[in-house]
């Protein structure tokens, strides 16, 4: 009987010790995450120069002081982004996103009912003739998840554009109202016929004044999309250059992140006009690293600029503002599409 009790006590002691070690390891992971995130943000954040780092360090560490797990530390992570004013940065943890959403107000459920409904119902790449001589191409967000996916997405967009027989068009509507982001280079590559080779935009790092341009080069029937010196999309060209084709770009509050970068790529292009509403306001570029296999860290490090050097610190604004009036089920009744056709005909 005494022997049995002794064995039970040994097992219990080992169990308590294992739990204690596991808890200590988790607490250590929390400390390392907070330390790393603070250091990385101070060194790289777009907002680092204007931040009160003593306040940020003290506040974030105090918020995380009692956290024993990564999940319990997430409010401290969100606080860091809030104090930085970084609503584009975030961390991923177990395939979920955690960050500060900023002070964005929810959309008006009446004015934007059709837009909200379409986002919930789902959508995809869409091509359509609006009327004779005028085409429509909806470019959705994307999520390349395998090797070669960027080029594959670009080809799908290119083929949809070519299906409209663009060399016979008088004008084209590019709809980015449902484009929440993804890989900007795939989208630019798919529309490369519309862009003259050269610089389309740039990431500007205010602290160092460093600039990294994104651009297109065309050679031997093949287009390449670059960021700095890196080639990020390759695609065989189909059809003739469409540099002078009149284009209207539709934007709105769901036009975000890489969708905004694509919109900026059209800024400064000849025969181009923007209709709709202010974009979502994610016109920054994120720098990232993988902290663990389940945790990724993303921090806004640069602001986007167009080919002429104009910075987009807040969002992309339309040339003609039209609030609401969206109708994706019947584009002929869509107020923004109607305004686009009117502009294309007048020009």
MOMO-V513368 format. One record per pair of residues at least 4 apart in sequence whose C-alpha atoms are under 7 Angstrom apart, sorted by the first residue. I is the first residue (numbers start at 1). J is the second residue. D is the distance in whole Angstrom. If there is no record, write none. Layout:
BEGIN
i j d
I J D
I J D
END
This chain:
BEGIN
i j d
1 5 6
2 6 6
3 7 6
4 8 6
5 9 6
6 10 6
7 11 6
8 12 6
9 13 6
10 14 6
11 15 6
12 16 6
13 17 6
14 18 6
15 19 6
16 20 6
17 21 6
18 22 6
19 23 6
20 24 6
21 25 6
22 26 6
23 27 6
23 68 7
24 28 6
25 29 6
26 30 6
26 68 6
26 69 5
27 31 6
27 68 5
27 69 6
28 32 6
29 33 6
30 34 6
30 69 6
30 70 6
30 73 7
31 35 6
32 36 6
33 37 6
34 38 6
35 39 6
36 40 6
37 41 6
38 42 6
39 43 6
40 44 6
41 45 5
41 299 7
42 48 5
44 301 6
45 299 6
45 300 6
45 301 5
46 300 6
46 301 4
46 302 6
47 51 6
47 84 6
51 84 6
52 56 6
53 57 6
54 58 6
55 59 6
56 60 6
56 80 7
56 83 6
57 61 6
58 62 6
59 63 6
60 64 6
60 76 5
60 79 6
60 80 6
61 65 6
63 76 5
64 73 5
64 76 5
67 72 5
67 73 5
68 72 6
69 73 6
70 74 6
73 77 7
74 78 6
75 79 6
76 80 6
77 81 7
78 82 6
78 98 7
78 99 5
78 100 5
79 83 6
80 84 6
81 85 6
81 86 5
81 87 7
81 89 7
81 99 6
81 100 6
82 86 6
82 100 6
86 300 7
87 99 7
87 100 5
87 101 5
87 102 5
88 282 6
88 300 6
89 99 6
89 286 7
89 298 5
89 299 4
89 300 5
90 97 6
90 98 5
90 99 4
90 297 6
90 298 5
90 299 7
91 97 6
91 98 5
91 99 7
91 295 7
91 296 5
91 297 5
91 298 6
92 96 5
92 97 5
92 98 6
92 295 5
92 296 5
92 297 7
93 97 7
93 294 6
93 295 5
93 296 7
94 294 5
94 295 7
107 112 6
108 112 6
109 113 5
111 324 5
112 116 6
112 324 5
113 117 6
114 118 6
114 326 6
114 327 6
115 119 6
115 326 6
116 120 6
117 121 6
118 122 6
118 123 7
119 178 7
124 140 6
125 138 6
125 139 5
125 140 6
126 137 6
126 138 5
127 136 6
127 137 5
127 138 6
127 160 6
128 135 6
128 136 5
128 137 7
129 134 6
129 135 4
129 136 6
130 134 6
130 135 6
130 136 6
133 168 7
133 169 5
133 170 5
133 171 7
134 169 6
134 170 6
134 171 5
134 172 6
135 164 6
135 169 7
135 171 7
135 172 5
135 173 6
136 172 6
136 173 5
136 174 6
137 173 6
137 174 5
137 175 6
138 174 6
138 175 4
138 176 6
139 175 6
139 176 6
139 179 7
140 176 7
140 178 6
140 179 5
141 179 5
141 180 5
141 181 5
141 182 6
142 181 7
142 182 5
142 183 6
143 182 5
143 183 7
144 149 5
144 150 6
145 149 7
148 152 6
149 153 6
150 154 6
150 186 5
150 233 6
151 155 6
151 186 6
151 233 6
151 234 6
151 235 6
152 156 6
153 157 6
153 186 6
154 158 6
154 186 5
154 187 6
154 189 5
154 190 4
155 159 6
155 190 6
155 235 7
156 160 6
157 161 6
157 190 5
157 191 7
158 162 6
158 190 4
158 191 6
159 163 6
160 164 7
161 166 7
162 166 6
165 169 7
170 246 7
171 245 6
171 246 5
171 247 6
171 344 6
172 246 6
172 247 5
172 248 6
173 247 6
173 248 5
173 249 6
173 340 7
174 248 6
174 249 5
174 250 6
175 249 6
175 250 5
175 251 7
176 250 6
176 251 5
176 255 6
176 259 7
177 250 6
177 251 5
177 252 5
177 254 6
177 255 5
178 254 6
178 255 6
179 254 6
179 255 5
179 256 7
179 259 5
180 254 6
180 255 5
180 256 5
180 257 6
180 259 6
181 256 6
181 257 5
181 258 4
181 259 5
182 258 6
183 187 7
183 258 6
184 188 6
184 258 5
184 259 7
184 261 7
184 262 6
185 189 6
185 225 6
185 232 6
185 233 6
186 190 6
186 233 6
187 191 6
188 192 6
188 262 7
189 225 6
189 233 6
189 235 7
192 223 7
193 241 5
193 242 5
194 241 7
194 242 5
194 243 5
195 243 6
196 243 6
197 216 5
197 217 5
197 218 6
198 215 5
198 216 5
198 217 6
199 213 6
199 214 6
199 215 4
199 216 7
199 307 6
200 214 6
200 215 5
200 265 5
200 306 6
200 307 5
201 213 6
201 214 5
201 215 7
201 264 7
201 265 6
201 305 6
201 306 4
201 307 4
202 211 6
202 212 5
202 213 4
202 214 6
202 304 6
202 305 5
202 306 6
203 211 6
203 212 5
203 213 6
203 285 7
203 302 6
203 303 6
203 304 5
203 305 6
204 209 7
204 210 6
204 211 5
204 212 7
204 302 5
204 303 5
204 304 6
204 305 7
205 209 5
205 210 5
205 211 6
205 301 7
205 302 5
205 303 7
212 227 7
212 228 5
213 227 6
213 228 5
214 226 5
214 227 4
214 228 6
215 225 6
215 226 5
215 227 7
216 223 7
216 224 6
216 225 5
216 226 6
217 223 6
217 224 5
217 225 7
218 222 6
218 223 4
218 224 6
219 223 7
221 236 6
221 237 5
222 235 6
222 236 4
222 237 5
223 234 6
223 235 5
223 236 6
223 237 6
224 231 7
224 233 6
224 234 5
224 235 7
225 231 6
225 232 6
225 233 5
225 234 7
226 230 5
226 231 5
226 232 6
227 231 7
227 232 7
244 270 7
244 271 7
245 271 7
246 271 5
246 272 6
246 344 7
247 271 6
247 272 5
247 273 7
248 272 6
248 273 5
248 274 6
248 340 6
249 273 6
249 274 5
249 275 6
250 274 6
250 275 5
250 276 6
251 255 6
251 275 7
251 276 5
251 277 6
251 278 7
251 279 6
252 276 6
252 277 4
252 278 5
252 279 5
252 280 7
253 277 7
253 278 6
253 279 5
253 280 4
254 279 7
254 280 6
255 259 5
255 260 6
255 279 5
255 280 6
256 260 5
256 279 6
256 280 5
256 281 7
256 282 6
257 261 6
257 282 5
257 283 6
258 262 6
259 263 6
260 264 6
260 279 7
260 283 6
260 316 7
261 265 6
261 283 7
262 266 7
263 267 7
264 306 6
265 306 6
267 306 6
268 307 7
268 308 7
273 319 6
274 318 5
274 319 5
274 320 6
275 318 5
275 319 6
275 320 5
275 321 6
275 322 7
275 336 7
275 340 7
276 318 6
276 320 7
276 321 5
276 322 5
276 323 7
276 336 6
277 317 7
277 318 6
277 321 6
277 322 6
277 323 6
278 315 6
278 316 6
278 317 5
278 318 6
279 315 5
279 316 5
279 317 7
280 315 6
281 314 5
281 315 4
282 315 7
283 303 6
283 304 6
283 312 6
283 313 6
283 314 7
283 315 6
284 300 6
284 302 6
284 303 4
284 304 6
285 300 6
285 301 6
285 302 5
285 303 6
286 298 6
286 299 5
286 300 4
286 301 6
287 298 6
287 299 5
287 300 6
287 301 6
288 297 5
288 298 4
288 299 6
289 296 6
289 297 6
289 298 7
290 295 6
290 296 4
290 297 6
291 295 5
291 296 6
291 297 7
292 296 7
303 311 7
303 312 7
303 313 6
304 311 6
304 312 6
305 309 5
305 310 5
305 311 4
305 312 6
306 310 5
306 311 7
312 316 7
322 336 7
325 334 6
325 335 5
325 336 7
326 334 5
326 335 6
326 336 7
327 331 6
327 333 6
327 334 5
330 334 7
331 337 6
332 338 7
334 338 6
335 339 6
336 340 6
337 341 6
338 342 6
339 343 6
340 344 6
341 345 6
342 346 6
343 347 6
END
